[in-house]
Structure formats: C-alpha cells, structure tokens
Amino acid sequence: MKYLLLLLVIVAVVWFARSRSGAVARRKQAAAPPAAQPMLACTHCGVHLPRADMVVGAEGLYCSEAHRALRGDAVP
C-alpha cells in the first residue's frame, strides 16, 4: 500500500511539473505580438491594407490585381 501511495505522489509531481513547463511556454508564445506592418492606401480606391498584401505596380500600390489593371498600370 505504501508503494502505491509513493507511486501516486511521484506521478502527481511529474504531472504538475510538466503542466507548469507547458504553461510557461504558452505564456512566452502569447507574449510576442506579431510585428506591426505599415498600412498603405490603394492608389485606385483608397482602401488601406498592410504593405505585405498590396499589389505593386509601376505607378503605385494597389489592393488587388484588378485595380492595378483598371488603372492601366504595368507591372514593374
């Protein structure tokens, strides 16, 4: 009986230690917010989008390939 109790205590300690280390790792992931990106306006319609989502044309940045084509802007 004492061995069963000792085994339960060891399992509880290991479980508690693993759950604490997982919480610390989750907290570190949640603490790092994504990097901020500049918001730029579409040359055709004025909609603001992150720079990474813009379509690049010779005369400016566009929110979609369709707006770049509507302005007659060539791809650089």
ChimeraX commands (.cxc) that place a marker at each C-alpha (Angstrom):
marker #1 position 0.00,0.00,0.00 radius 0.5
marker #1 position 2.82,2.43,0.83 radius 0.5
marker #1 position 4.38,1.78,-2.60 radius 0.5
marker #1 position 1.11,2.61,-4.32 radius 0.5
marker #1 position 0.89,5.87,-2.37 radius 0.5
marker #1 position 4.54,6.67,-3.22 radius 0.5
marker #1 position 3.86,5.94,-6.90 radius 0.5
marker #1 position 0.82,8.26,-6.88 radius 0.5
marker #1 position 2.86,11.05,-5.29 radius 0.5
marker #1 position 5.64,10.66,-7.91 radius 0.5
marker #1 position 3.12,10.68,-10.77 radius 0.5
marker #1 position 1.43,13.79,-9.32 radius 0.5
marker #1 position 4.75,15.62,-9.01 radius 0.5
marker #1 position 5.77,14.74,-12.58 radius 0.5
marker #1 position 2.35,15.76,-13.92 radius 0.5
marker #1 position 2.47,19.08,-12.03 radius 0.5
marker #1 position 6.00,19.84,-13.27 radius 0.5
marker #1 position 5.08,19.11,-16.90 radius 0.5
marker #1 position 1.93,21.21,-16.76 radius 0.5
marker #1 position 3.87,24.16,-15.32 radius 0.5
marker #1 position 6.54,24.00,-18.04 radius 0.5
marker #1 position 3.82,23.92,-20.73 radius 0.5
marker #1 position 2.15,26.98,-19.22 radius 0.5
marker #1 position 5.42,28.89,-19.29 radius 0.5
marker #1 position 5.96,28.00,-22.96 radius 0.5
marker #1 position 2.41,29.07,-23.86 radius 0.5
marker #1 position 2.89,32.34,-21.98 radius 0.5
marker #1 position 6.11,33.06,-23.91 radius 0.5
marker #1 position 4.33,32.44,-27.23 radius 0.5
marker #1 position 1.41,34.67,-26.28 radius 0.5
marker #1 position 3.72,37.47,-25.09 radius 0.5
marker #1 position 5.28,38.01,-28.53 radius 0.5
marker #1 position 2.79,40.01,-30.63 radius 0.5
marker #1 position 3.13,39.91,-34.40 radius 0.5
marker #1 position 5.30,42.60,-35.92 radius 0.5
marker #1 position 3.44,45.74,-36.96 radius 0.5
marker #1 position 3.20,46.45,-40.68 radius 0.5
marker #1 position 2.60,49.84,-42.26 radius 0.5
marker #1 position -0.93,50.33,-43.60 radius 0.5
marker #1 position -0.92,51.88,-47.08 radius 0.5
marker #1 position -3.74,53.15,-49.28 radius 0.5
marker #1 position -4.64,51.66,-52.65 radius 0.5
marker #1 position -3.83,54.11,-55.46 radius 0.5
marker #1 position -7.16,53.33,-57.17 radius 0.5
marker #1 position -9.78,53.13,-54.39 radius 0.5
marker #1 position -8.02,54.32,-51.22 radius 0.5
marker #1 position -8.60,51.16,-49.17 radius 0.5
marker #1 position -5.88,50.69,-46.55 radius 0.5
marker #1 position -4.08,47.32,-46.42 radius 0.5
marker #1 position -0.89,46.02,-44.83 radius 0.5
marker #1 position 2.15,46.53,-47.09 radius 0.5
marker #1 position 2.65,42.76,-47.45 radius 0.5
marker #1 position -0.83,42.34,-49.00 radius 0.5
marker #1 position -0.50,45.10,-51.61 radius 0.5
marker #1 position -0.03,44.51,-55.36 radius 0.5
marker #1 position 2.89,46.53,-56.71 radius 0.5
marker #1 position 2.51,48.49,-59.93 radius 0.5
marker #1 position 4.80,50.95,-61.72 radius 0.5
marker #1 position 2.67,53.92,-60.60 radius 0.5
marker #1 position 1.78,52.82,-57.07 radius 0.5
marker #1 position 0.42,50.14,-54.76 radius 0.5
marker #1 position -2.99,48.53,-55.25 radius 0.5
marker #1 position -5.34,46.41,-53.13 radius 0.5
marker #1 position -5.85,43.88,-55.93 radius 0.5
marker #1 position -4.62,42.89,-59.36 radius 0.5
marker #1 position -7.97,44.07,-60.79 radius 0.5
marker #1 position -7.45,47.65,-59.54 radius 0.5
marker #1 position -3.93,47.69,-60.95 radius 0.5
marker #1 position -5.34,46.63,-64.33 radius 0.5
marker #1 position -8.18,49.19,-64.18 radius 0.5
marker #1 position -5.64,52.00,-63.80 radius 0.5
marker #1 position -3.66,50.66,-66.75 radius 0.5
marker #1 position -0.57,50.32,-64.58 radius 0.5
marker #1 position 2.13,47.99,-65.90 radius 0.5
marker #1 position 3.94,45.57,-63.66 radius 0.5
marker #1 position 7.44,46.90,-62.88 radius 0.5
marker link #1:1,2 radius 0.2
marker link #1:2,3 radius 0.2
marker link #1:3,4 radius 0.2
marker link #1:4,5 radius 0.2
marker link #1:5,6 radius 0.2
marker link #1:6,7 radius 0.2
marker link #1:7,8 radius 0.2
marker link #1:8,9 radius 0.2
marker link #1:9,10 radius 0.2
marker link #1:10,11 radius 0.2
marker link #1:11,12 radius 0.2
marker link #1:12,13 radius 0.2
marker link #1:13,14 radius 0.2
marker link #1:14,15 radius 0.2
marker link #1:15,16 radius 0.2
marker link #1:16,17 radius 0.2
marker link #1:17,18 radius 0.2
marker link #1:18,19 radius 0.2
marker link #1:19,20 radius 0.2
marker link #1:20,21 radius 0.2
marker link #1:21,22 radius 0.2
marker link #1:22,23 radius 0.2
marker link #1:23,24 radius 0.2
marker link #1:24,25 radius 0.2
marker link #1:25,26 radius 0.2
marker link #1:26,27 radius 0.2
marker link #1:27,28 radius 0.2
marker link #1:28,29 radius 0.2
marker link #1:29,30 radius 0.2
marker link #1:30,31 radius 0.2
marker link #1:31,32 radius 0.2
marker link #1:32,33 radius 0.2
marker link #1:33,34 radius 0.2
marker link #1:34,35 radius 0.2
marker link #1:35,36 radius 0.2
marker link #1:36,37 radius 0.2
marker link #1:37,38 radius 0.2
marker link #1:38,39 radius 0.2
marker link #1:39,40 radius 0.2
marker link #1:40,41 radius 0.2
marker link #1:41,42 radius 0.2
marker link #1:42,43 radius 0.2
marker link #1:43,44 radius 0.2
marker link #1:44,45 radius 0.2
marker link #1:45,46 radius 0.2
marker link #1:46,47 radius 0.2
marker link #1:47,48 radius 0.2
marker link #1:48,49 radius 0.2
marker link #1:49,50 radius 0.2
marker link #1:50,51 radius 0.2
marker link #1:51,52 radius 0.2
marker link #1:52,53 radius 0.2
marker link #1:53,54 radius 0.2
marker link #1:54,55 radius 0.2
marker link #1:55,56 radius 0.2
marker link #1:56,57 radius 0.2
marker link #1:57,58 radius 0.2
marker link #1:58,59 radius 0.2
marker link #1:59,60 radius 0.2
marker link #1:60,61 radius 0.2
marker link #1:61,62 radius 0.2
marker link #1:62,63 radius 0.2
marker link #1:63,64 radius 0.2
marker link #1:64,65 radius 0.2
marker link #1:65,66 radius 0.2
marker link #1:66,67 radius 0.2
marker link #1:67,68 radius 0.2
marker link #1:68,69 radius 0.2
marker link #1:69,70 radius 0.2
marker link #1:70,71 radius 0.2
marker link #1:71,72 radius 0.2
marker link #1:72,73 radius 0.2
marker link #1:73,74 radius 0.2
marker link #1:74,75 radius 0.2
marker link #1:75,76 radius 0.2
view
